[in-house]
């Protein structure tokens, strides 16, 4: 969790420090209340050692590696699910 309320993740093959959403302001299509739920899901997945899958729309870059320290909304991030 970054100081301004940004939820950042490191995902294997995708990069590190990438911002998923913000607990304090809407980013992309993700509202703050949705971000709070996503953050809770990520914490739950981590604690139970479960995998998480992310979905993107309108992403011209089809590779899994999005780089590091990016805003995933720029890649069309909109959904996550615990597997």
N, C-alpha and C positions, 0 to 999 in steps of 0.2 A: 504494500500500500504506500503510495507516494504521498508526500506532504500535502499537496493541494486536494487530496481525495481521489487521486487517480488509481485505479486498479490496474496494476501491471503484472504481466505473466512472462514466464520463461517456458516455452513449449519446444520439446525436442524437434529438431528439424525446421523450426519456424523462426527462431531468434530469441533474444532475451530482452527483458525490460519493455516489452511492447504493451502499450496502453489498450486495454479492452474497453474501459468505460470510466466514468467519473461519479463518485458518490455525491458531488456537489453541483454539477452542471451537466446538462444534456450534451452528449457527444454523438454525432451522427444521428442514428435513429434510436439510440438507447437513452431513455429517460433515467433520472436519478433513482427512482423507485425500482426500476428494472435492474439497474446496476447493483443496488443493494441485494437483490435476490441472486444475481449472478455471483456476487462476491461470496455470499453464503454458500452457494453451490460449489464454488471453487474451493472454499475452505473445507467443506464436507468431503469433496473428492480427494483432496490432499490427505485429510485425516484418515480416510478409509482406503487410501492407496488405489483409487479408481482412476481410470482414464477419462479425459474430457475431449469432446470433439467440437470444433468450431466450424461454423458455416459462413460463407462469404457470398455476396451477390455483386454482380458487375465488376468482377476482379479480372483485369486483363492479365495479371501475373498469376498463372495457374500453378506455379511451383509452390511447394509448401514453405520454402524459406522466404519469409517476408523481410528479413534483415533484423536488426536490433534497434531498440529505442524508437520504434515507430508508433504512430497512432493507427490501430487496426481499422478504425472507421474509414480511413483513406482507402483501404482495400475492400470496403463494402461489408465489414463484419456486422452480423446482425443476430446471431443465434449460437447458443452453446448447449451441450447436453452431456450429462455424466453417463459413461458407458458401463 
